[in-house]
Amino acid sequence: MIQCFGISKQAFYKRLKSQKHKERQHRVLLEMVRGCRLRIGSQLGGLKLYHELKPEMESAGIKMGRDRFYRFLRTHNLLVRKTKRYHITTDSRHHYRKFKNLVKDKIPTAPEQLWVSDITYIKTEKGHNYLALVTDAYSKKIMGYKLAGHMRTELCLDALKMALGNRKYKKRKLIHHSDRGFQYCNPTYVKFATDNQMHISMTEQYDPYQNAIAERINRTLKYEYGLKQTIKNTTLAKKMTKEAVYIYNNLRPHLSLDMGKPNEVHRNPTVNCKSYRKNTVNLVPLTN
């Protein structure tokens, strides 16, 4: 019967053996993908997955290029779907002073030259909580955060105090960039920032692209680490946020950091980042 198809018995069994070997490798790779996403983030994209799993794949004898890996993810419905939903947490209808944008068309060249701040919401069964974040624009490290059931100025102030406590390069000129929300324009917040030798910078209007780093990190924390779902209560939300920030800072690779992790780039800036510089050649470097 085999010879009727124009192949030898030896070739048939060789092909059958190869197919079974391929199926075994795919089962192993599926477990690797699921384990990596469980460890680092459920919405980790294909390129980052490939970078993280490549050494493990080589150790397991799985030879697979990037394009074939993408086809593997598509076949098993494991590609991340893009979403375009926004929830505005900025209220700039106030009479506080609004500051100029000091970082437009500029790029940091070292950690702690530029911090970006923003607020996002976290849904719980008892209502919305709000998460304030302070992130280093160069290393992408979350320097400080605070989760609470309100959006008052002290929410952002507590996040900034944590960021200052985690600061490493204290002699560098530091710009604090945010939207024009009342929390960041509040004289109490401004005074605390300037008392700690920060230069205040703000978006010129409500435009997520003027604070793109902060917006992207908000999105990453929510969609990759379960903070998008409705959480049971604030206590659990705080625990999940703490875990998400740890994973984001220490385990999650970044394309803009040549697949480095924020904490390691913050400690050792020399690992950053050929692709980042290449994509920002038209921007003016910030100076210390």
C-alpha positions as CSV (number, residue, x, y, z in Angstrom):
1,M,0.0,0.0,0.0
2,I,2.9,2.3,0.8
3,Q,4.5,1.6,-2.5
4,C,1.2,2.6,-4.3
5,F,1.9,6.2,-3.2
6,G,5.4,6.2,-4.8
7,I,7.5,6.1,-1.6
8,S,9.5,3.4,0.0
9,K,8.6,1.7,3.3
10,Q,11.8,3.2,4.9
11,A,10.9,6.7,3.7
12,F,7.4,6.3,5.1
13,Y,8.5,5.3,8.6
14,K,11.2,8.0,8.5
15,R,8.6,10.6,7.8
16,L,6.3,9.2,10.5
17,K,9.1,9.3,13.0
18,S,9.9,12.9,12.0
19,Q,6.3,13.9,12.4
20,K,6.0,12.3,15.9
21,H,9.3,14.1,16.9
22,K,7.8,17.4,15.7
23,E,4.6,16.9,17.6
24,R,6.6,16.1,20.8
25,Q,8.7,19.3,20.3
26,H,5.5,21.4,19.8
27,R,4.0,20.0,23.0
28,V,7.2,21.0,24.9
29,L,7.2,24.4,23.3
30,L,3.5,25.0,24.2
31,E,4.4,24.3,27.9
32,M,7.4,26.7,27.6
33,V,5.2,29.5,26.2
34,R,2.5,28.9,28.9
35,G,5.1,28.8,31.6
36,C,6.8,32.0,30.4
37,R,3.6,33.9,30.2
38,L,2.6,32.6,33.6
39,R,5.9,33.8,35.0
40,I,6.3,37.2,33.2
41,G,2.8,38.2,31.9
42,S,-0.1,36.7,30.1
43,Q,0.0,39.2,27.3
44,L,3.7,39.0,26.6
45,G,4.2,39.5,22.8
46,G,5.7,37.1,20.3
47,L,9.1,38.8,19.9
48,K,9.7,39.0,23.7
49,L,8.6,35.4,24.1
50,Y,11.0,34.3,21.4
51,H,13.8,36.2,23.1
52,E,13.1,34.8,26.5
53,L,12.6,31.2,25.3
54,K,15.4,30.9,22.7
55,P,18.0,29.6,25.2
56,E,15.5,27.1,26.6
57,M,14.5,26.0,23.1
58,E,18.1,25.5,22.1
59,S,18.7,23.4,25.3
60,A,15.7,21.3,24.4
61,G,17.0,20.8,20.8
62,I,14.2,22.8,19.3
63,K,15.5,24.7,16.2
64,M,13.0,27.4,15.2
65,G,13.5,30.8,13.8
66,R,11.5,33.9,14.7
67,D,9.1,33.8,11.7
68,R,8.4,30.1,12.3
69,F,7.8,30.8,16.0
70,Y,5.2,33.4,15.0
71,R,3.5,30.9,12.8
72,F,3.5,28.4,15.7
73,L,1.9,31.0,18.0
74,R,-0.7,31.8,15.3
75,T,-1.5,28.1,14.7
76,H,-2.2,27.6,18.4
77,N,-4.1,30.9,18.8
78,L,-1.4,32.3,21.1
79,L,-0.8,35.7,19.5
80,V,-1.8,38.7,21.6
81,R,-4.8,40.6,20.4
82,K,-4.6,44.4,20.3
83,T,-7.2,46.5,22.0
84,K,-8.0,50.2,21.8
85,R,-9.9,51.2,24.8
86,Y,-9.1,54.3,26.9
87,H,-10.4,55.6,30.2
88,I,-9.6,59.2,31.0
89,T,-8.5,59.9,34.5
90,T,-7.2,63.5,33.8
91,D,-9.2,66.5,34.9
92,S,-7.4,69.7,33.7
93,R,-10.3,72.0,34.3
94,H,-8.8,73.8,37.2
95,H,-7.2,77.2,38.0
96,Y,-3.9,75.9,39.2
97,R,-0.8,76.9,37.2
98,K,0.0,74.7,34.3
99,F,3.6,74.3,33.3
100,K,5.3,74.2,29.9
101,N,6.4,71.0,28.2
102,L,10.2,70.8,28.8
103,V,10.7,67.5,27.1
104,K,9.0,67.8,23.7
105,D,11.2,66.3,21.0
106,K,13.9,65.5,23.6
107,I,15.2,62.1,24.8
108,P,16.9,61.1,28.0
109,T,20.4,59.7,27.8
110,A,20.8,58.3,31.3
111,P,18.6,57.1,34.2
112,E,16.9,59.7,36.4
113,Q,17.1,62.6,33.9
114,L,13.3,62.3,33.2
115,W,10.5,60.8,35.3
116,V,7.0,60.5,33.9
117,S,3.9,60.3,36.1
118,D,0.4,59.2,35.4
119,I,-2.8,57.8,37.0
120,T,-4.8,54.8,35.8
121,Y,-7.9,53.1,37.2
122,I,-8.3,49.6,38.6
123,K,-11.8,48.1,38.9
124,T,-12.8,46.3,42.0
125,E,-16.2,44.7,43.0
126,K,-16.7,47.7,45.4
127,G,-15.8,50.4,42.9
128,H,-12.8,52.0,41.2
129,N,-9.4,52.2,42.7
130,Y,-6.7,54.4,41.2
131,L,-3.0,53.7,40.6
132,A,-0.4,56.5,40.5
133,L,2.9,55.6,38.9
134,V,6.3,57.4,38.6
135,T,8.5,55.8,35.9
136,D,12.1,56.5,34.7
137,A,11.8,57.4,31.0
138,Y,15.3,56.0,30.2
139,S,15.3,52.6,32.0
140,K,11.5,52.2,32.0
141,K,11.8,51.3,35.7
142,I,8.7,52.0,37.9
143,M,10.3,54.1,40.6
144,G,7.3,54.6,42.7
145,Y,3.6,53.8,42.9
146,K,0.5,54.1,45.1
147,L,-2.9,52.4,44.9
148,A,-5.9,53.9,46.7
149,G,-9.7,54.4,46.4
150,H,-9.4,58.1,45.5
151,M,-7.6,60.4,43.1
152,R,-6.6,63.1,45.5
153,T,-3.2,64.8,45.4
154,E,-1.8,62.7,48.1
155,L,-2.2,59.6,45.9
156,C,0.4,61.0,43.4
157,L,2.5,62.5,46.2
158,D,2.9,59.2,47.9
159,A,4.0,57.6,44.6
160,L,6.6,60.4,44.2
161,K,7.9,60.0,47.7
162,M,8.5,56.3,47.0
163,A,10.3,57.2,43.8
164,L,12.6,59.6,45.6
165,G,13.4,56.9,48.1
166,N,14.4,54.6,45.3
167,R,16.5,57.2,43.6
168,K,20.2,56.2,42.8
169,Y,21.7,59.2,40.9
170,K,20.8,62.0,43.2
171,K,23.1,64.7,41.6
172,R,21.5,64.5,38.2
173,K,19.2,67.2,36.9
174,L,15.8,65.6,37.0
175,I,12.6,66.6,35.1
176,H,9.2,65.5,36.3
177,H,6.8,65.2,33.4
178,S,3.0,64.6,33.7
179,D,-0.3,65.6,32.2
180,R,-2.1,68.7,33.4
181,G,-4.3,67.0,35.9
182,F,-5.2,68.9,39.1
183,Q,-3.1,66.5,41.2
184,Y,0.1,67.4,39.5
185,C,-0.7,71.1,39.3
186,N,-1.7,71.3,43.0
187,P,0.7,73.7,44.7
188,T,1.4,71.1,47.5
189,Y,2.6,68.6,44.9
190,V,4.6,71.3,42.9
191,K,6.3,72.5,46.1
192,F,7.3,69.1,47.1
193,A,8.7,68.3,43.7
194,T,10.6,71.6,43.4
195,D,11.9,71.3,47.0
196,N,13.5,68.1,45.9
197,Q,15.2,69.8,43.0
198,M,12.8,68.6,40.2
199,H,12.0,70.7,37.2
200,I,8.2,70.5,36.4
201,S,7.1,69.7,32.8
202,M,3.6,69.0,31.6
203,T,1.8,68.0,28.4
204,E,0.4,71.0,26.5
205,Q,-3.0,69.5,26.1
206,Y,-4.8,66.2,26.8
207,D,-3.0,64.0,24.4
208,P,-1.8,60.5,25.4
209,Y,1.1,60.7,22.9
210,Q,2.6,63.6,24.8
211,N,3.0,61.2,27.8
212,A,3.4,58.0,25.8
213,I,5.7,56.2,28.1
214,A,3.4,56.5,31.1
215,E,0.4,55.5,29.0
216,R,2.2,52.5,27.7
217,I,3.2,51.3,31.1
218,N,-0.4,51.8,32.4
219,R,-1.6,49.6,29.6
220,T,1.1,46.9,30.1
221,L,0.4,46.6,33.9
222,K,-3.4,46.2,33.2
223,Y,-3.4,43.9,30.2
224,E,-0.4,41.7,31.0
225,Y,-0.7,41.3,34.8
226,G,-4.4,40.9,35.4
227,L,-5.1,44.5,36.6
228,K,-7.6,45.0,33.8
229,Q,-10.1,42.5,35.3
230,T,-12.5,43.3,38.1
231,I,-10.6,42.5,41.3
232,K,-12.4,41.4,44.5
233,N,-11.2,44.2,46.8
234,T,-8.6,46.8,47.4
235,T,-6.4,44.5,49.5
236,L,-6.1,42.0,46.7
237,A,-5.6,44.8,44.1
238,K,-2.7,46.1,46.2
239,K,-1.1,42.6,46.3
240,M,-1.5,42.1,42.6
241,T,-0.1,45.6,41.9
242,K,3.0,44.9,44.0
243,E,3.6,41.6,42.2
244,A,3.0,43.2,38.8
245,V,5.5,46.0,39.5
246,Y,8.1,43.5,40.6
247,I,7.7,41.4,37.5
248,Y,7.7,44.4,35.2
249,N,10.9,45.9,36.8
250,N,12.8,42.6,37.1
251,L,11.6,40.0,34.7
252,R,9.9,41.6,31.7
253,P,12.2,42.3,28.6
254,H,11.7,45.5,26.7
255,L,12.1,46.0,22.9
256,S,13.4,49.6,23.5
257,L,16.0,48.3,25.9
258,D,17.4,45.7,23.5
259,M,15.4,43.1,25.5
260,G,17.0,44.3,28.8
261,K,15.0,44.5,32.0
262,P,14.3,47.9,33.6
263,N,16.1,47.2,36.8
264,E,19.3,46.0,35.2
265,V,19.3,48.9,32.7
266,H,18.8,51.3,35.6
267,R,21.7,49.9,37.5
268,N,23.9,49.4,34.4
269,P,22.9,52.0,31.7
270,T,25.6,50.7,29.3
271,V,23.3,47.8,28.3
272,N,20.8,50.3,26.7
273,C,20.1,50.2,23.8
274,K,20.9,50.3,20.1
275,S,17.4,50.0,18.8
276,Y,16.2,52.8,21.2
277,R,18.8,55.2,19.9
278,K,18.2,54.3,16.3
279,N,14.4,55.0,16.6
280,T,15.0,58.4,18.2
281,V,17.7,59.9,16.0
282,N,15.7,63.1,15.4
283,L,15.3,63.9,19.1
284,V,17.5,66.2,21.1
285,P,19.4,64.5,24.0
286,L,18.6,65.7,27.5
287,T,21.7,66.8,29.4
288,N,22.6,66.4,33.1
